[in-house]
Amino acid sequence: MSNTANQNKQNKHRQAKMRLWMLLVILIGCNILASQFHIGLDLTADKKFTLSNASVRLLKNLKDVVVVDVYLKGEFPSGFKKLSEATKEKLNAFQDVAGTKVVYRFINPFEGKAESEKEAIFKQLADKGINGVNLQVNGKGAEGYSEKIIFPYALVSYNGKSYPVKLLESHLGMSPLEVLNYSESQLEYKFVKAIHTLELPDVPSVAYIVGHEESLGLQTLDLLRSLDANYNLDTIDITSTYFIPNTYDAIVINKPKTAFEDKDKFKIDQYVMHGGHVLWMVDMLQTPMDSLQKTQQFVTLDYPLNLDDLFFKFGFRINTNLIEDMQCNQIPVTVGMNGDQPQIELRNWIYFPVMIPESKHPIVNNMDAIMGMFVNSIDTVENTAIEKTVLLSSSKYSRVAASPMRVSLTMLKYPQRTALFNQPNQPIAVLLEGNFNSLFANRLAASFLHIYQDSLHRTFKGATDKATSMIVIADGDIAENDFSKARGPMEMGYWRYSDTRYANKTFVLNCLEYLVDQSKLMEARTKESRLRLLDAGRVTDEKLQWQIVNIILPIVLILIFASAYTFIRKRKFEVKSK
């Protein structure tokens, strides 16, 4: 009897060991499969982990290996660790689509380096377009805080070229936590944009139109540098050329000041009819700042542009007025004298509106505030063939003042009444997409059309064959940069009086990118990663309740389960013994 019992006991031990080994084999096998095949199910409401269709198309068609070096490795505050993890998750999602065509690694540029080598590392990274950020890290006890240089960048290498990607965004009006969250939402767009830029065999071409006293000089230096860095940039004097070649993916018309003759309008018209894209940045009124500085006032006058009929045919009208907005920038004014020294204060200047985009369009979605200067309003013309999307508008506390009008600094002495600003949300920038009709259809002589075709080998078109697009911005100063003798030219959107950087540069470059990019990668910019913050009031009022639910309740459930298991086991063996 005892031998049989011992044998049964040994059999049970062997079976237990076998089950244990089988369990270990299954766990090891699952881990191996999980390391080779990464499959995820996105159950988030905002589809945080789902790539856009355009991103998937790009990644599936990669012809070479994309190598991504991420410079976010090391000891960081929790927010930057979260950004690092989000970057890793996004690159894992890229690998799910592209497989071995996407390779990434996280790098600490100072790891294993001596103090004497750091300066050389800074220079090497700066040459690649990667700049350090000075981060203040809170210490413990009497240590206070320390400063640490981090590099919130990634370097994407493909096709023998490299492209720096800035992982950390800046955004006026957002808390540090919101900025990090916003930065996470833009990771997909930034990485696919970098890959797409490196993948292009030919960089898109952009023509900067001159010939009507368009802005050109120190005040457009940052604009021209930015265009040259992203496109094959050329300038065309429209008055001395026969036509605008459609080899240009887009043309930029920036703050013209003199009249366009019909022949010049014809060249723009036919460029659009042949599928060209236009970025208009136009002022309809003369607003001389030098007169404001010298005499404290000026009277607005119209620019004789002679473009109204062309604009109307394209589906919009820029009004000869000025938008006055209580959501505005500040200018320095002298409010008194302290001995021989003038007392200068910053006062709100309603003619310099600060525009916060509310549209969800990829061009401006989640974009920071944009600074305007003496802005006009835009009306759109009813045309079912053209879709209009308002990209920028004034705030809900705005109004328009018709020209001619007197603009004077004396108005800064008096407080503005909010009730008088009762013309909200005036359109300032509009995207027009669709099939456009020519201004010159049925207006040209047959003899001219014959010469046009035979001599220039150009075909006149009375309408576009396929949809095209243009963007009109009723502010000719939106792309201008300030400059000083001490600092030289500054960045577009930088306002030195308050040391504020607005998103003018990003907006202008996004407009052009949307016009020339047929891959529609910008749809990835519409991704939103919502902050689901705790209700501070409920946290305070229900603190004890949720502590009990999260700490005591699990322990109670385990004790109940253990007691029930012990009771059932005891009853079972009692029955057997009887």
BATIKE-622591 format. One record per residue (C-alpha): y, x, z. Coordinates in Angstrom, 3 decimals, always signed. Layout:
N
[[Y X Z]]
...
END
This chain:
578
[[+0.000 +0.000 +0.000]]
[[+2.374 +2.828 +0.916]]
[[+1.563 +4.676 -2.375]]
[[+2.419 +1.583 -4.380]]
[[+5.697 +1.164 -2.456]]
[[+6.594 +4.822 -3.009]]
[[+5.781 +4.538 -6.701]]
[[+7.962 +1.417 -7.040]]
[[+10.746 +3.215 -5.229]]
[[+10.488 +6.218 -7.572]]
[[+10.498 +3.895 -10.608]]
[[+13.689 +2.251 -9.340]]
[[+15.297 +5.677 -8.858]]
[[+14.312 +6.697 -12.403]]
[[+15.688 +3.446 -13.809]]
[[+18.926 +3.935 -11.872]]
[[+19.281 +7.487 -13.194]]
[[+18.531 +6.293 -16.722]]
[[+21.203 +3.574 -16.452]]
[[+23.672 +6.151 -15.109]]
[[+22.979 +8.547 -17.995]]
[[+23.244 +5.736 -20.532]]
[[+26.563 +4.702 -19.006]]
[[+27.863 +8.304 -19.234]]
[[+26.740 +8.578 -22.880]]
[[+28.461 +5.279 -23.729]]
[[+31.699 +6.363 -21.995]]
[[+31.700 +9.749 -23.768]]
[[+30.966 +8.059 -27.107]]
[[+33.779 +5.545 -26.603]]
[[+36.222 +8.340 -25.761]]
[[+35.207 +10.299 -28.882]]
[[+35.657 +7.208 -31.068]]
[[+38.992 +6.405 -29.392]]
[[+40.255 +9.928 -30.102]]
[[+39.301 +9.603 -33.769]]
[[+40.307 +5.982 -34.373]]
[[+43.458 +4.558 -32.818]]
[[+43.611 +0.778 -33.104]]
[[+46.279 -1.230 -31.349]]
[[+47.118 -4.916 -31.015]]
[[+50.844 -5.621 -30.783]]
[[+51.317 -8.570 -28.421]]
[[+55.030 -7.931 -27.750]]
[[+57.476 -10.696 -28.685]]
[[+59.761 -8.282 -30.562]]
[[+56.862 -6.508 -32.369]]
[[+57.867 -3.218 -30.790]]
[[+54.761 -1.375 -31.997]]
[[+54.541 -2.865 -35.523]]
[[+55.946 -0.808 -38.402]]
[[+58.067 -2.483 -41.075]]
[[+56.566 -3.102 -44.516]]
[[+58.847 -0.491 -46.102]]
[[+57.744 +2.131 -43.556]]
[[+54.075 +1.362 -44.188]]
[[+54.560 +1.704 -47.975]]
[[+56.265 +5.055 -47.521]]
[[+53.591 +6.434 -45.187]]
[[+50.683 +5.252 -47.330]]
[[+52.089 +7.053 -50.377]]
[[+52.738 +10.452 -48.807]]
[[+51.748 +13.263 -51.174]]
[[+51.941 +16.090 -48.635]]
[[+51.668 +16.637 -44.895]]
[[+54.658 +15.709 -42.733]]
[[+55.095 +18.034 -39.748]]
[[+57.284 +16.799 -36.885]]
[[+58.452 +19.179 -34.144]]
[[+59.811 +17.223 -31.173]]
[[+61.977 +19.207 -28.748]]
[[+61.391 +16.909 -25.770]]
[[+58.875 +18.776 -23.667]]
[[+59.445 +19.845 -20.087]]
[[+60.773 +18.428 -16.835]]
[[+63.261 +15.631 -17.562]]
[[+64.691 +12.634 -15.712]]
[[+62.604 +9.474 -16.070]]
[[+64.772 +8.054 -18.869]]
[[+64.175 +11.062 -21.125]]
[[+60.471 +11.057 -20.279]]
[[+60.399 +7.458 -21.442]]
[[+62.159 +8.461 -24.692]]
[[+59.630 +11.266 -25.140]]
[[+56.720 +8.848 -24.643]]
[[+58.291 +6.324 -27.038]]
[[+58.604 +9.078 -29.662]]
[[+54.951 +9.981 -29.205]]
[[+53.905 +6.330 -29.525]]
[[+55.914 +5.931 -32.725]]
[[+54.409 +9.050 -34.281]]
[[+50.937 +7.812 -33.262]]
[[+51.734 +4.593 -35.145]]
[[+52.670 +6.725 -38.173]]
[[+49.323 +8.510 -37.917]]
[[+47.493 +5.168 -37.827]]
[[+48.885 +4.499 -41.306]]
[[+49.084 +7.979 -42.839]]
[[+46.132 +9.623 -41.055]]
[[+46.155 +13.407 -41.268]]
[[+49.260 +13.310 -43.482]]
[[+51.378 +13.141 -40.288]]
[[+51.153 +15.951 -37.721]]
[[+53.384 +16.302 -34.676]]
[[+53.814 +18.598 -31.700]]
[[+56.101 +18.632 -28.678]]
[[+57.950 +21.889 -28.067]]
[[+59.909 +23.359 -25.173]]
[[+62.110 +25.915 -26.997]]
[[+62.624 +27.948 -23.800]]
[[+58.992 +28.008 -22.674]]
[[+57.862 +31.605 -22.086]]
[[+61.260 +32.968 -23.161]]
[[+63.372 +35.441 -21.203]]
[[+66.933 +34.604 -20.184]]
[[+68.257 +37.180 -22.667]]
[[+66.577 +35.338 -25.560]]
[[+68.216 +31.963 -24.918]]
[[+71.394 +32.656 -26.880]]
[[+69.378 +33.526 -29.985]]
[[+67.342 +30.310 -29.556]]
[[+70.542 +28.258 -29.349]]
[[+71.717 +29.804 -32.625]]
[[+68.377 +29.270 -34.387]]
[[+68.324 +25.597 -33.422]]
[[+71.994 +25.098 -34.320]]
[[+71.298 +26.521 -37.795]]
[[+68.694 +23.762 -38.195]]
[[+71.191 +21.069 -37.161]]
[[+69.837 +20.771 -33.611]]
[[+72.429 +20.926 -30.840]]
[[+71.879 +20.953 -27.104]]
[[+73.049 +18.288 -24.671]]
[[+74.292 +19.272 -21.229]]
[[+72.375 +17.124 -18.746]]
[[+73.256 +16.804 -15.068]]
[[+70.079 +16.615 -12.960]]
[[+70.331 +15.356 -9.380]]
[[+68.832 +17.748 -6.867]]
[[+67.328 +17.180 -3.437]]
[[+69.106 +17.565 -0.148]]
[[+71.898 +20.133 -0.132]]
[[+71.123 +21.254 -3.683]]
[[+73.408 +18.544 -5.072]]
[[+72.868 +18.574 -8.821]]
[[+72.146 +21.163 -11.468]]
[[+72.955 +21.368 -15.155]]
[[+70.252 +21.620 -17.779]]
[[+70.421 +21.977 -21.539]]
[[+68.047 +19.677 -23.408]]
[[+67.498 +19.075 -27.121]]
[[+66.895 +15.364 -27.845]]
[[+65.986 +16.117 -31.457]]
[[+63.011 +16.284 -33.783]]
[[+62.689 +18.440 -36.891]]
[[+60.844 +16.759 -39.767]]
[[+59.378 +19.158 -42.351]]
[[+58.038 +17.950 -45.700]]
[[+57.962 +19.194 -49.273]]
[[+59.104 +22.636 -48.138]]
[[+62.322 +21.214 -46.637]]
[[+63.442 +20.224 -43.145]]
[[+65.567 +17.394 -41.760]]
[[+66.880 +17.129 -38.161]]
[[+66.507 +13.778 -36.411]]
[[+68.722 +12.957 -33.456]]
[[+66.628 +10.981 -30.980]]
[[+69.353 +10.105 -28.469]]
[[+72.070 +7.728 -29.652]]
[[+75.532 +7.134 -28.212]]
[[+76.963 +3.646 -27.901]]
[[+80.263 +2.471 -26.415]]
[[+79.892 -0.275 -23.850]]
[[+76.214 +0.397 -23.113]]
[[+74.825 +1.644 -19.839]]
[[+72.702 +4.830 -19.899]]
[[+69.541 +2.702 -19.642]]
[[+70.647 +0.515 -22.554]]
[[+71.488 +3.604 -24.635]]
[[+67.977 +4.997 -24.103]]
[[+66.470 +1.631 -24.982]]
[[+68.627 +1.410 -28.134]]
[[+67.604 +4.948 -29.074]]
[[+63.939 +3.937 -28.848]]
[[+64.533 +0.984 -31.168]]
[[+65.945 +3.300 -33.857]]
[[+63.106 +5.866 -33.859]]
[[+61.140 +4.318 -36.717]]
[[+64.173 +4.086 -38.994]]
[[+65.273 +7.641 -38.273]]
[[+61.866 +9.171 -38.958]]
[[+61.180 +7.215 -42.168]]
[[+64.704 +7.951 -43.383]]
[[+64.116 +11.682 -42.809]]
[[+60.779 +11.580 -44.687]]
[[+62.276 +9.552 -47.535]]
[[+65.218 +11.961 -47.867]]
[[+62.881 +14.961 -48.023]]
[[+60.577 +13.157 -50.450]]
[[+63.197 +12.317 -53.071]]
[[+62.878 +14.561 -56.149]]
[[+66.519 +13.900 -57.012]]
[[+69.278 +13.261 -54.524]]
[[+71.221 +10.064 -55.381]]
[[+74.540 +10.599 -57.171]]
[[+77.832 +9.158 -55.965]]
[[+81.178 +9.267 -57.764]]
[[+84.490 +9.277 -55.891]]
[[+87.016 +7.499 -58.112]]
[[+90.536 +8.934 -58.471]]
[[+93.468 +8.239 -60.765]]
[[+95.399 +5.643 -58.748]]
[[+96.601 +7.786 -55.856]]
[[+93.412 +7.225 -53.892]]
[[+93.122 +8.965 -50.516]]
[[+92.257 +12.589 -51.138]]
[[+93.057 +15.559 -48.936]]
[[+92.807 +16.535 -45.293]]
[[+92.482 +12.910 -44.185]]
[[+89.325 +12.449 -46.276]]
[[+87.756 +15.835 -45.567]]
[[+85.052 +14.477 -43.243]]
[[+84.225 +11.666 -45.679]]
[[+83.836 +14.042 -48.632]]
[[+81.836 +16.538 -46.569]]
[[+79.517 +13.760 -45.383]]
[[+79.033 +12.436 -48.913]]
[[+78.387 +15.912 -50.243]]
[[+75.771 +16.534 -47.535]]
[[+73.825 +13.382 -48.436]]
[[+74.422 +12.900 -52.174]]
[[+75.246 +14.655 -55.400]]
[[+78.980 +14.061 -55.139]]
[[+81.323 +14.026 -58.108]]
[[+84.901 +12.920 -58.672]]
[[+85.953 +10.899 -61.721]]
[[+89.508 +10.348 -62.874]]
[[+89.042 +6.836 -64.179]]
[[+92.249 +7.000 -66.210]]
[[+91.000 +9.880 -68.363]]
[[+87.391 +8.860 -69.012]]
[[+86.052 +6.317 -71.474]]
[[+83.493 +4.782 -69.131]]
[[+81.755 +5.299 -65.794]]
[[+78.205 +6.579 -66.445]]
[[+75.453 +4.560 -64.812]]
[[+73.767 +7.816 -63.865]]
[[+75.842 +7.405 -60.707]]
[[+73.974 +5.316 -58.167]]
[[+77.244 +4.181 -56.599]]
[[+80.985 +4.702 -56.878]]
[[+83.524 +4.816 -54.037]]
[[+87.032 +3.414 -54.509]]
[[+89.023 +4.423 -51.446]]
[[+92.566 +3.183 -50.777]]
[[+94.165 +3.119 -54.258]]
[[+97.944 +2.707 -54.259]]
[[+98.986 +2.168 -57.911]]
[[+98.221 -0.525 -60.464]]
[[+94.941 -0.631 -62.368]]
[[+95.430 -1.231 -66.065]]
[[+93.022 -3.548 -67.846]]
[[+91.230 -0.598 -69.439]]
[[+90.474 +0.840 -65.982]]
[[+89.282 -2.531 -64.681]]
[[+87.099 -2.807 -67.779]]
[[+85.370 +0.480 -66.907]]
[[+84.591 -0.723 -63.364]]
[[+83.556 -4.124 -64.683]]
[[+81.042 -2.697 -67.167]]
[[+79.709 -0.207 -64.636]]
[[+78.819 -3.173 -62.408]]
[[+77.439 -5.217 -65.335]]
[[+75.053 -2.348 -66.111]]
[[+73.693 -2.456 -62.534]]
[[+76.116 -0.120 -60.744]]
[[+77.064 -0.402 -57.075]]
[[+80.599 -0.188 -55.662]]
[[+81.954 +0.561 -52.200]]
[[+85.519 -0.763 -52.032]]
[[+87.827 +0.376 -49.199]]
[[+91.158 -1.241 -50.031]]
[[+94.518 -1.844 -48.368]]
[[+96.608 -4.602 -49.912]]
[[+99.742 -3.773 -47.890]]
[[+101.872 -0.679 -47.416]]
[[+102.040 +0.140 -43.700]]
[[+103.915 +3.463 -43.419]]
[[+103.141 +5.043 -40.043]]
[[+105.827 +7.692 -40.532]]
[[+108.476 +4.941 -40.612]]
[[+107.013 +3.500 -37.428]]
[[+107.339 +6.891 -35.723]]
[[+110.905 +7.492 -36.935]]
[[+112.555 +4.069 -36.772]]
[[+110.098 +2.169 -34.511]]
[[+109.531 -0.429 -37.260]]
[[+108.766 -1.159 -40.899]]
[[+108.458 -4.138 -43.256]]
[[+105.174 -4.602 -45.086]]
[[+105.152 -4.501 -48.889]]
[[+102.329 -5.243 -51.322]]
[[+100.503 -2.489 -53.172]]
[[+100.734 -3.410 -56.883]]
[[+97.005 -2.918 -57.474]]
[[+96.541 -5.634 -60.131]]
[[+92.938 -6.157 -58.972]]
[[+93.081 -9.803 -57.879]]
[[+91.464 -11.199 -61.043]]
[[+88.636 -8.650 -60.928]]
[[+88.031 -9.326 -57.233]]
[[+88.005 -13.090 -57.826]]
[[+85.460 -12.739 -60.620]]
[[+83.255 -10.656 -58.330]]
[[+83.390 -13.384 -55.671]]
[[+86.018 -12.377 -53.119]]
[[+89.725 -12.077 -52.433]]
[[+91.535 -9.600 -50.147]]
[[+94.517 -11.355 -48.625]]
[[+97.999 -9.851 -48.350]]
[[+98.177 -10.255 -44.598]]
[[+97.563 -8.296 -41.419]]
[[+95.018 -9.174 -38.764]]
[[+96.368 -9.155 -35.217]]
[[+93.596 -8.803 -32.649]]
[[+93.679 -8.592 -28.860]]
[[+90.437 -6.569 -28.999]]
[[+92.219 -3.469 -30.187]]
[[+92.822 +0.236 -29.876]]
[[+95.668 +1.837 -27.922]]
[[+98.573 +3.946 -29.109]]
[[+100.889 +6.209 -27.080]]
[[+104.419 +4.912 -26.535]]
[[+107.370 +6.211 -24.560]]
[[+108.150 +3.824 -21.687]]
[[+110.866 +5.823 -19.930]]
[[+112.156 +9.249 -18.943]]
[[+111.324 +11.369 -15.929]]
[[+114.224 +13.796 -15.977]]
[[+114.000 +15.506 -19.351]]
[[+110.356 +14.543 -19.841]]
[[+109.400 +11.297 -21.599]]
[[+106.933 +9.041 -19.801]]
[[+104.138 +8.150 -22.223]]
[[+101.597 +5.397 -21.754]]
[[+98.779 +4.020 -23.883]]
[[+99.431 +0.398 -24.866]]
[[+97.254 -2.060 -26.793]]
[[+98.273 -2.186 -30.465]]
[[+97.059 -5.454 -31.999]]
[[+97.220 -4.040 -35.550]]
[[+94.421 -1.565 -34.785]]
[[+91.456 -3.922 -34.207]]
[[+88.217 -2.672 -32.660]]
[[+85.381 -4.426 -34.477]]
[[+82.038 -4.916 -32.717]]
[[+79.413 -5.922 -35.308]]
[[+77.579 -9.138 -34.514]]
[[+75.599 -9.393 -37.754]]
[[+71.866 -8.630 -37.692]]
[[+72.033 -7.112 -41.175]]
[[+70.409 -3.635 -41.323]]
[[+73.737 -1.984 -42.186]]
[[+75.355 -2.895 -38.877]]
[[+72.570 -4.143 -36.603]]
[[+73.062 -2.728 -33.069]]
[[+75.935 -0.562 -34.317]]
[[+78.662 +0.722 -32.035]]
[[+82.299 -0.427 -32.218]]
[[+84.331 +0.435 -35.343]]
[[+88.038 +1.203 -35.410]]
[[+90.398 -0.392 -37.945]]
[[+94.045 +0.270 -38.822]]
[[+96.317 -2.385 -40.375]]
[[+93.430 -4.502 -41.614]]
[[+93.548 -7.392 -44.116]]
[[+91.288 -10.436 -44.126]]
[[+88.811 -11.354 -46.860]]
[[+88.044 -14.733 -48.400]]
[[+84.878 -15.321 -50.409]]
[[+84.713 -17.429 -53.566]]
[[+82.031 -20.073 -53.945]]
[[+79.371 -18.766 -56.303]]
[[+75.706 -19.626 -55.814]]
[[+74.608 -16.590 -57.844]]
[[+76.163 -14.196 -55.312]]
[[+75.034 -13.978 -51.703]]
[[+77.764 -12.988 -49.240]]
[[+77.086 -11.383 -45.874]]
[[+79.925 -10.698 -43.443]]
[[+79.341 -7.268 -41.941]]
[[+82.519 -6.906 -39.873]]
[[+84.988 -9.444 -38.553]]
[[+87.778 -9.666 -36.023]]
[[+87.182 -10.861 -32.462]]
[[+87.520 -14.427 -31.205]]
[[+91.032 -13.553 -30.015]]
[[+92.671 -12.811 -33.360]]
[[+95.079 -14.267 -35.892]]
[[+96.584 -13.382 -39.268]]
[[+100.219 -12.747 -40.179]]
[[+101.283 -13.162 -43.797]]
[[+103.276 -10.501 -45.643]]
[[+106.110 -9.632 -45.842]]
[[+106.433 -9.138 -42.118]]
[[+108.210 -6.789 -39.747]]
[[+106.014 -4.555 -37.593]]
[[+107.871 -3.135 -34.595]]
[[+106.945 -1.124 -31.518]]
[[+109.283 -3.294 -29.435]]
[[+106.559 -5.951 -29.275]]
[[+104.657 -3.628 -26.915]]
[[+107.210 -4.416 -24.230]]
[[+106.074 -8.033 -24.006]]
[[+102.646 -9.338 -22.899]]
[[+100.608 -11.167 -25.521]]
[[+99.583 -14.780 -24.924]]
[[+95.876 -15.257 -25.555]]
[[+96.372 -18.899 -26.590]]
[[+98.349 -17.795 -29.658]]
[[+95.445 -15.767 -31.031]]
[[+93.637 -18.810 -32.361]]
[[+92.228 -17.669 -35.734]]
[[+88.964 -15.996 -34.697]]
[[+86.361 -14.046 -36.648]]
[[+88.361 -13.134 -39.726]]
[[+86.058 -11.369 -42.271]]
[[+86.955 -7.687 -42.723]]
[[+83.900 -6.250 -44.508]]
[[+81.590 -8.255 -46.783]]
[[+78.397 -7.407 -48.664]]
[[+77.981 -9.193 -52.022]]
[[+74.559 -9.265 -53.693]]
[[+73.384 -11.056 -56.807]]
[[+74.200 -11.505 -60.472]]
[[+77.832 -10.864 -61.320]]
[[+79.762 -12.099 -64.368]]
[[+82.187 -9.965 -66.338]]
[[+85.915 -10.551 -66.123]]
[[+86.128 -9.730 -69.852]]
[[+83.444 -12.092 -71.149]]
[[+84.730 -14.031 -74.196]]
[[+88.051 -12.198 -74.006]]
[[+87.487 -9.163 -76.229]]
[[+88.072 -8.927 -79.949]]
[[+85.047 -8.371 -82.182]]
[[+86.684 -5.246 -83.638]]
[[+86.962 -3.676 -80.193]]
[[+83.328 -4.473 -79.366]]
[[+82.256 -2.912 -82.676]]
[[+84.149 +0.335 -81.921]]
[[+82.881 +0.285 -78.315]]
[[+79.293 +0.148 -79.494]]
[[+79.511 +2.501 -82.498]]
[[+81.790 +5.202 -81.076]]
[[+80.754 +5.240 -77.400]]
[[+77.212 +3.960 -77.881]]
[[+77.833 +1.462 -75.129]]
[[+76.726 -2.165 -75.067]]
[[+79.138 -4.721 -73.664]]
[[+77.555 -7.012 -71.096]]
[[+78.992 -10.348 -70.078]]
[[+76.788 -10.520 -66.977]]
[[+74.301 -8.412 -65.039]]
[[+70.675 -8.528 -66.205]]
[[+69.383 -8.097 -62.663]]
[[+70.836 -8.371 -59.188]]
[[+73.151 -5.623 -58.000]]
[[+75.436 -5.250 -54.990]]
[[+78.820 -4.125 -53.733]]
[[+80.545 -3.882 -50.362]]
[[+84.237 -4.583 -49.870]]
[[+86.107 -3.373 -46.776]]
[[+89.666 -4.621 -46.347]]
[[+90.806 -1.438 -44.628]]
[[+91.691 +1.674 -46.605]]
[[+91.902 +3.760 -43.429]]
[[+88.393 +3.095 -42.115]]
[[+87.001 +6.315 -43.649]]
[[+89.979 +8.561 -42.881]]
[[+89.891 +11.307 -40.270]]
[[+92.643 +12.554 -38.007]]
[[+93.628 +16.211 -37.987]]
[[+95.764 +18.550 -35.943]]
[[+96.987 +22.109 -36.288]]
[[+95.032 +23.121 -33.190]]
[[+91.686 +21.474 -33.981]]
[[+91.881 +20.949 -37.732]]
[[+90.190 +17.919 -39.363]]
[[+88.297 +15.681 -36.958]]
[[+85.455 +13.232 -37.460]]
[[+85.866 +9.795 -39.000]]
[[+86.458 +7.274 -36.245]]
[[+87.642 +9.794 -33.633]]
[[+90.688 +8.568 -31.704]]
[[+92.219 +11.558 -29.982]]
[[+94.569 +9.616 -27.695]]
[[+91.653 +8.139 -25.749]]
[[+89.068 +10.790 -26.729]]
[[+86.855 +8.041 -28.153]]
[[+84.420 +8.277 -31.068]]
[[+83.963 +5.021 -32.940]]
[[+81.135 +4.349 -35.399]]
[[+83.258 +4.482 -38.579]]
[[+81.262 +7.376 -40.009]]
[[+77.906 +5.718 -39.386]]
[[+79.159 +2.458 -40.874]]
[[+80.482 +4.010 -44.102]]
[[+77.341 +6.105 -44.613]]
[[+75.107 +3.090 -43.887]]
[[+77.019 +1.071 -46.484]]
[[+76.403 +3.699 -49.151]]
[[+72.775 +4.183 -48.122]]
[[+72.130 +0.467 -48.477]]
[[+73.751 +0.377 -51.924]]
[[+71.814 +3.320 -53.403]]
[[+68.451 +2.962 -51.623]]
[[+65.981 +0.746 -53.462]]
[[+63.127 +1.377 -50.999]]
[[+64.707 -0.966 -48.402]]
[[+63.909 +1.395 -45.523]]
[[+66.981 +0.135 -43.705]]
[[+65.053 -2.954 -42.641]]
[[+63.613 -0.725 -39.907]]
[[+67.121 -0.657 -38.376]]
[[+66.753 -4.328 -37.450]]
[[+64.117 -3.477 -34.867]]
[[+65.255 -4.428 -31.376]]
[[+63.686 -3.185 -28.177]]
[[+64.907 -5.628 -25.587]]
[[+65.570 -4.593 -22.028]]
[[+63.707 -6.986 -19.770]]
[[+65.550 -6.311 -16.552]]
[[+64.627 -7.788 -13.186]]
[[+66.754 -10.604 -11.804]]
[[+68.711 -8.816 -9.070]]
[[+69.236 -12.042 -7.116]]
[[+65.536 -12.941 -7.073]]
[[+64.618 -9.362 -6.189]]
[[+66.714 -9.668 -3.028]]
[[+65.717 -13.234 -2.112]]
[[+61.992 -12.985 -2.887]]
[[+61.354 -9.353 -1.932]]
[[+58.904 -10.106 +0.912]]
[[+57.036 -12.729 -1.107]]
[[+56.317 -10.354 -4.015]]
[[+55.442 -7.492 -1.655]]
[[+52.770 -9.739 -0.131]]
[[+51.514 -10.795 -3.602]]
[[+51.294 -7.229 -4.891]]
[[+50.074 -5.392 -1.785]]
[[+48.358 -7.724 +0.701]]
[[+46.850 -10.300 -1.673]]
[[+44.667 -7.758 -3.591]]
[[+43.315 -6.420 -0.276]]
[[+42.548 -9.955 +0.948]]
[[+40.732 -10.761 -2.333]]
[[+38.623 -7.600 -2.047]]
[[+37.697 -8.463 +1.567]]
[[+36.735 -12.010 +0.566]]
[[+34.597 -10.679 -2.312]]
[[+32.922 -8.093 -0.023]]
[[+32.215 -10.710 +2.679]]
[[+30.749 -13.129 +0.137]]
[[+28.605 -10.381 -1.407]]
[[+27.333 -9.278 +2.036]]
[[+26.590 -12.861 +3.056]]
[[+24.650 -13.635 -0.140]]
[[+22.694 -10.370 +0.064]]
[[+21.832 -10.978 +3.718]]
[[+20.580 -14.512 +3.002]]
[[+18.509 -13.218 +0.065]]
[[+16.673 -10.588 +2.104]]
[[+16.204 -12.968 +5.040]]
[[+14.344 -15.369 +2.772]]
[[+12.115 -12.575 +1.424]]
[[+11.251 -11.340 +4.889]]
[[+10.094 -14.811 +5.895]]
END
